[in-house]
Amino acid sequence: MQKTQLNVGLLGFGTIGTGVVQAFQKNAEVIRQRSGVELRLTRIADLDITTDRGVNLAEGVLTSDADAVLTDPDIDIVIELIGGYKPALQFILKAIENGKHIVTANKALMAVHGQEIIEAANRANVDVLFEAAVGGGIPVISSIKENLCANRFSTVLGILNGTCNFILTKMTNEGSDFAPVLAEAQQLGYAEADPTFDIEGVDTAHKIALLSAICFGTRIDFNQVYTEGITKVTAVDIDFAKQMGYKIKLLAIGKQCEGAVEVRVHPTMIPQSYQLAEVDGVFNAVRLSGDFLGPAMLYGSGAGMAATASAVMGDVMSIARNICSGATSRTPIMGYCPDEIVDLPLRPMSEIISHYYLRFTTVDRTGVLAQLSTILGQHDISIQSMIQPESHASDSVPIVLMTHAAKEADITSALQEIDQLEIVQEPTCLIRVEHDLD
């Protein structure tokens, strides 16, 4: 007999949890109409059960005991919105042991401990969905796993952190330096009091690790993902980028080529004419390239209570449909059947090929450019274009070069040699450039 009601438990009653409760209450009828079953939020567990979240709950729904959600035999689906690694991992595994389907927005947990969770879910024949872990309300994971699943993907690129994108947009539009814009982002609530995970690129790295695994059918060791944040991006470099026709974005990059994958996060120059360059403020975007699809971009709100709650509820409703149709585990958790996932080597940064923006700070002396060019040439690095502004200081001058495609190892070796020269007054600024997108 088809069920007419499914019960849902929620772990974590913070901002996103509050949004999920609002969705349950405000859109109960449309949820029933679209999923074919009544979904009831029967238990909510959180350490703080006294703060007013602005939503009305029936007596007995709110509890500080997580086991009241994890072990309740009447609960079919558990939503995890605690965040972090502990105790979220233990809670999810316990819920799976008790036959619960899982919906989570926890990108850090899925990027680092996803394999353990997936193996447990496969053994228990339950679903684990995590659309809200990447891109907030943008339906990128379900698009890759469902609508676009006939494609072989060659690249997945993303602007995946609203905090960083807001900061870089303000720096670009106003010519501001990093520190005051970060302070403004904190005042506006776009950045946490401790913004380290955002501005150092860790949050973005979690997301591109998941997207790359889903796109390429492989396991990604998060600890091997090259991660560089935006703290060293300066207004000077943003201005030079403008002059050369580029914008600087914190770009998440996943590529599959020649039996290996690249997964990396770093500030990147992209041409101003590209759609990704036009993604500003706190918005996110993901650009996919598939062999049949070609290039396509998904764009929208990458964070926030309502957008993230929207993605969470989409997963809940998807699982509800599966349960009602007897099609649990219809779609593989990572997009590929478990026995079809292969271990592809992760190409080290030293082996990647890119174009490079290099800004040297040198003494204002004849012959400096010739010295720099000679060393670059000795390392198989050719110059594509150059900017050398007139010097307004008596002791130093910037020299800005854009290289042709070069190997990272060669660039690193050349800069190690160049930065030891007595004519060079500061460490060379390096920003990678992406403009040969397929």
C-alpha positions in Angstrom: 0.0 0.0 0.0 1.4 3.4 -1.0 2.1 5.6 2.0 0.1 8.8 2.4 2.4 10.3 5.0 6.2 10.4 5.6 7.8 11.7 8.8 11.0 13.8 8.8 13.4 14.6 11.6 15.7 17.6 11.6 19.2 17.9 13.3 20.2 21.5 13.7 17.8 24.4 14.2 20.0 27.3 13.1 19.5 29.7 10.2 19.1 27.0 7.5 17.1 24.8 9.8 14.7 27.7 10.4 14.3 28.1 6.7 13.5 24.4 6.3 10.8 24.7 9.0 9.4 27.7 7.2 9.3 25.8 3.9 7.4 22.9 5.6 4.9 25.3 7.1 4.4 27.8 4.2 4.4 25.4 1.3 3.0 22.2 2.8 0.3 22.0 0.2 2.5 22.4 -2.8 5.0 19.9 -1.3 2.1 17.4 -1.1 1.0 18.2 -4.6 4.4 17.8 -6.1 5.6 14.8 -4.1 2.3 12.9 -3.8 2.6 12.4 -0.1 2.2 14.4 3.1 5.6 15.3 4.6 5.5 16.0 8.3 8.3 17.5 10.3 7.8 15.5 13.5 11.1 16.1 15.5 13.7 18.8 15.6 16.9 18.3 17.7 19.2 21.1 18.7 21.3 22.0 21.8 19.5 25.3 22.0 15.7 24.8 22.4 14.9 28.1 24.0 15.8 30.8 21.4 12.8 32.1 19.5 13.3 31.4 15.8 10.1 33.1 14.7 8.3 29.8 13.9 5.6 28.0 15.8 6.1 24.4 16.7 3.7 21.9 18.1 4.4 20.6 21.6 7.0 17.9 21.7 8.6 18.6 18.3 11.7 20.3 19.7 14.2 18.3 21.7 17.8 18.5 22.8 18.2 14.7 22.4 19.5 13.8 19.0 18.6 10.1 19.6 14.9 11.2 19.6 15.4 11.8 15.9 18.0 9.1 15.0 16.3 6.1 16.6 12.6 7.0 16.3 11.1 4.1 14.2 8.5 6.4 12.7 10.9 8.9 11.2 11.7 8.1 7.5 14.1 10.9 6.5 16.7 12.7 8.6 17.9 16.2 7.6 21.4 17.0 9.0 22.1 20.7 9.3 24.6 20.8 12.1 27.7 21.3 10.0 31.3 20.3 10.7 32.7 16.8 11.1 31.7 15.9 14.7 29.1 15.0 15.9 27.5 15.2 12.4 29.3 12.1 11.1 28.4 10.0 14.0 24.8 11.2 13.8 24.4 10.4 10.1 26.0 7.0 10.5 23.6 6.2 13.4 20.6 7.4 11.4 21.7 5.1 8.5 22.1 2.2 10.8 18.5 2.8 11.9 17.3 2.7 8.3 16.8 6.5 7.8 17.4 8.3 4.5 19.7 11.3 4.7 19.6 14.8 3.4 22.5 17.1 4.3 23.9 20.4 3.4 27.3 19.5 5.0 29.9 20.0 2.2 32.9 19.6 4.5 31.6 16.3 5.9 30.8 14.9 2.4 34.1 16.0 0.9 36.2 14.5 3.7 34.1 11.6 5.0 31.7 11.0 2.1 33.1 7.6 1.2 32.4 6.2 4.7 28.8 7.6 4.6 28.2 6.3 1.1 29.4 2.8 1.9 27.1 2.7 4.9 24.2 4.0 2.9 24.7 1.4 0.2 24.8 -1.4 2.7 21.6 -0.2 4.3 20.0 0.5 0.9 19.1 4.1 1.9 19.5 7.4 0.0 21.9 10.2 0.8 21.3 13.5 -1.0 23.3 16.7 -0.6 22.2 19.2 -3.2 22.5 22.1 -0.7 26.1 21.3 -0.1 27.2 23.0 -3.3 25.8 26.2 -4.7 23.0 26.8 -2.2 19.8 26.9 -4.3 21.5 26.1 -7.6 20.5 22.6 -8.7 23.9 21.6 -10.0 24.3 18.2 -8.4 20.9 16.9 -9.4 21.5 18.3 -12.9 24.8 16.3 -13.3 23.3 13.1 -11.8 20.0 13.2 -13.6 19.4 15.5 -16.6 22.9 15.6 -17.9 24.0 12.1 -16.9 24.5 10.9 -20.5 27.5 13.2 -20.9 31.2 12.7 -20.3 32.3 15.9 -18.6 35.7 17.4 -19.4 35.5 20.4 -17.1 33.6 21.8 -14.2 34.4 25.4 -13.2 32.7 27.4 -10.4 32.5 30.5 -8.4 31.3 28.8 -5.3 31.8 31.1 -2.4 29.6 34.2 -2.0 31.8 35.8 0.6 34.9 35.8 -1.7 32.9 36.8 -4.7 31.4 39.8 -2.8 34.9 40.9 -1.7 36.5 40.6 -5.1 33.5 42.4 -6.8 33.8 45.3 -4.4 37.5 45.5 -4.8 37.0 45.5 -8.6 34.2 48.0 -8.7 35.6 50.4 -6.1 39.4 50.0 -6.3 39.4 49.0 -2.6 42.0 46.9 -0.8 41.1 43.5 0.7 41.0 44.3 4.5 38.4 47.1 4.5 36.1 45.1 2.1 36.4 42.0 4.3 35.4 44.2 7.3 32.4 45.5 5.3 31.4 41.9 4.4 31.4 41.0 8.0 29.3 44.0 9.0 26.8 43.0 6.3 26.7 39.4 7.4 28.2 38.0 4.3 31.3 36.9 6.1 31.7 35.1 9.4 33.5 36.6 12.4 36.2 34.0 11.6 36.1 34.0 7.8 39.1 31.7 7.4 37.3 28.8 5.6 35.9 31.2 3.1 38.7 33.6 2.3 41.4 30.9 2.3 39.4 28.8 -0.2 38.7 25.8 2.0 34.9 26.1 1.6 35.3 26.3 -2.2 37.7 23.3 -2.2 35.1 21.2 -0.4 32.6 22.0 -3.1 34.8 21.4 -6.1 36.0 18.1 -4.6 32.4 16.9 -4.6 31.6 18.3 -8.0 34.7 16.7 -9.6 33.9 13.3 -8.0 30.4 13.4 -9.4 31.4 14.7 -12.8 34.3 12.4 -13.4 33.2 9.2 -11.6 36.2 9.1 -9.3 37.2 9.5 -5.6 38.8 12.8 -4.7 41.1 12.9 -1.7 40.3 16.4 -0.3 43.7 16.7 1.3 45.3 16.6 -2.2 43.2 19.5 -3.6 45.4 22.5 -4.2 43.8 25.4 -2.3 44.7 29.1 -2.3 42.5 31.9 -1.0 42.1 35.5 -1.9 44.0 37.2 0.9 47.0 38.2 -1.3 44.9 39.7 -4.1 45.5 43.4 -4.2 43.8 46.4 -5.8 47.0 46.8 -7.9 46.6 43.4 -9.5 42.9 43.9 -10.1 43.6 47.2 -11.9 46.3 45.6 -14.1 43.8 42.7 -14.8 41.3 45.3 -16.0 43.8 46.9 -18.3 44.5 43.5 -19.8 40.8 42.7 -20.3 40.4 40.3 -17.3 38.6 40.0 -14.0 40.0 38.1 -11.0 37.7 35.5 -9.4 38.3 32.8 -6.8 37.7 29.9 -9.3 37.2 26.3 -8.5 38.5 24.1 -11.3 37.9 20.5 -12.1 39.3 19.0 -15.3 39.6 15.5 -16.7 42.1 14.8 -19.4 44.4 11.9 -20.5 43.3 9.6 -17.7 43.9 12.1 -14.8 42.0 14.8 -13.1 42.9 18.3 -12.0 41.1 19.7 -8.9 42.2 23.1 -7.7 41.1 26.4 -6.1 42.9 29.7 -6.5 42.4 33.3 -7.6 42.1 33.2 -11.4 42.0 35.8 -14.2 39.3 35.2 -16.7 38.4 37.3 -19.7 35.8 40.1 -19.0 33.7 38.8 -21.9 33.1 35.4 -20.3 29.8 34.7 -18.5 31.6 33.6 -15.4 33.3 37.1 -15.2 29.9 38.7 -15.0 28.9 36.7 -11.9 29.2 39.4 -9.2 28.3 40.0 -5.5 27.2 37.0 -3.4 26.0 35.0 -6.4 27.5 31.7 -7.4 27.8 29.9 -10.8 28.9 26.6 -12.1 30.1 26.1 -15.7 30.0 22.5 -17.1 31.3 21.2 -20.3 30.0 17.8 -21.6 30.7 16.0 -24.8 27.0 16.1 -25.9 25.9 19.1 -23.9 28.8 21.4 -24.8 29.2 24.3 -22.3 26.4 25.3 -20.0 26.3 27.5 -16.9 24.0 27.4 -13.8 23.7 30.6 -11.8 21.9 31.7 -8.7 22.0 32.3 -5.0 24.8 30.2 -3.5 23.9 30.7 0.1 21.3 32.1 2.5 18.5 30.7 4.5 15.8 30.5 1.8 18.0 29.3 -1.2 19.6 26.6 0.9 16.3 25.5 2.4 14.9 25.3 -1.1 17.7 22.8 -2.1 17.2 20.8 1.1 13.5 20.5 0.5 14.1 19.4 -3.1 16.2 16.5 -1.8 13.6 15.6 0.9 10.9 15.5 -1.8 13.0 13.5 -4.1 13.5 10.8 -1.5 9.8 10.9 -0.6 9.0 10.1 -4.2 11.5 7.3 -4.2 10.0 5.8 -1.1 6.5 6.0 -2.4 7.4 4.4 -5.7 9.6 1.7 -4.1 12.6 3.0 -6.0 15.0 3.6 -3.1 18.6 4.1 -4.4 17.3 4.7 -7.9 20.1 7.3 -8.5 23.6 6.5 -7.3 24.7 8.8 -4.5 27.8 10.0 -6.5 26.2 9.8 -9.9 28.0 6.6 -11.0 27.1 3.1 -9.9 29.5 2.2 -7.0 31.4 -0.5 -8.8 31.9 1.8 -11.8 33.8 4.5 -9.8 37.5 4.4 -10.6 40.6 5.8 -8.9 42.0 8.4 -11.4 45.3 10.0 -10.5 45.1 13.6 -9.3 47.5 15.7 -11.4 50.0 17.6 -9.1 50.1 21.3 -9.4 53.6 21.1 -10.7 52.3 19.4 -13.9 49.4 21.7 -14.7 49.5 23.9 -17.8 48.2 27.4 -17.6 48.8 31.0 -18.7 50.2 33.2 -16.0 50.0 36.8 -14.9 53.3 37.8 -13.3 53.9 41.2 -11.5 57.5 41.9 -10.7 58.6 44.8 -8.4 62.1 45.8 -9.6 64.6 48.6 -9.4 64.1 51.3 -12.1 67.1 50.5 -14.2 68.0 49.8 -17.8 68.3 46.1 -18.7 65.9 44.8 -16.0 63.3 43.5 -18.5 66.1 41.8 -20.5 67.2 39.9 -17.4 63.7 38.8 -16.5 63.0 37.7 -20.1 66.3 35.7 -20.3 65.5 33.7 -17.2 61.9 33.0 -18.3 63.1 31.9 -21.7 65.6 29.5 -20.1 62.7 27.9 -18.4 60.6 27.5 -21.6 58.3 30.4 -20.7 57.4 32.9 -23.5 55.9 36.3 -23.0 52.5 37.0 -24.5 52.1 40.7 -23.5 53.5 43.2 -21.1 52.6 46.4 -19.2 55.4 48.6 -17.8 53.9 51.8 -16.3 55.9 54.9 -16.0 57.7 55.1 -12.7 56.5 57.6 -10.2 58.8 56.4 -7.5 62.6 56.8 -7.4 63.4 53.3 -6.2 61.0 50.7 -7.8 58.8 50.0 -10.8 56.2 47.3 -11.5 56.6 45.1 -14.6 53.6 43.1 -15.5 53.8 40.1 -17.9 51.3 37.7 -19.3 52.8 34.4 -20.4 51.8 31.9 -23.1 50.8 28.5 -21.8 53.5 27.1 -19.5 54.0 24.3 -17.0 53.6 25.3 -13.3 56.9 23.6 -12.4 58.8 25.7 -14.9 57.1 28.9 -13.6 58.0 28.0 -10.1 61.6 27.3 -10.9 61.9 30.6 -12.9 60.4 32.7 -10.1 62.7 31.1 -7.5 65.6 32.2 -9.6 64.2 35.6 -10.4 63.2 36.5 -6.8 66.9 36.0 -5.8 68.0 38.7 -8.1 69.2 42.0 -6.5 67.1 43.9 -8.9 63.9 42.3 -7.5 62.5 44.1 -4.5 59.5 42.0 -3.6 58.4 38.4 -4.1 56.8 38.1 -7.5 53.0 38.1 -7.7 51.6 35.2 -9.7 47.9 34.7 -10.7 46.9 31.9 -13.0 44.8 32.7 -16.1 42.0 30.6 -17.7 40.8 31.5 -21.2 41.1 28.3 -23.2 37.8 26.9 -22.0 36.2 24.3 -24.2 
